[in-house]
């Protein structure tokens, strides 16, 4: 039996709200961890910080850190940022602010 378009739209709106809530939870969790690590107290360019976070993500996904960035996920990564060879500890030790 086919679903009417109104039901599909309702389901889509519900799923979009669930996605928004999940992304908010993830962002708050990562933000809390970054603050605990001291990233809120340093001055660092957003692009450099994003590149360092991408390297950390690659480390935990098991891919090689410092790659050319072509295997970025579709979740917001553009592949235009240069990859860095910073470790998580090196990011926390840099002078800068997020």
PyMOL commands that set and color helices and strands:
alter all, ss='L'
color gray80, all
select helices_A, chain A and resi 5-36+39-41+46-61+88-93
alter helices_A, ss='H'
color red, helices_A
deselect
rebuild
show_as cartoon
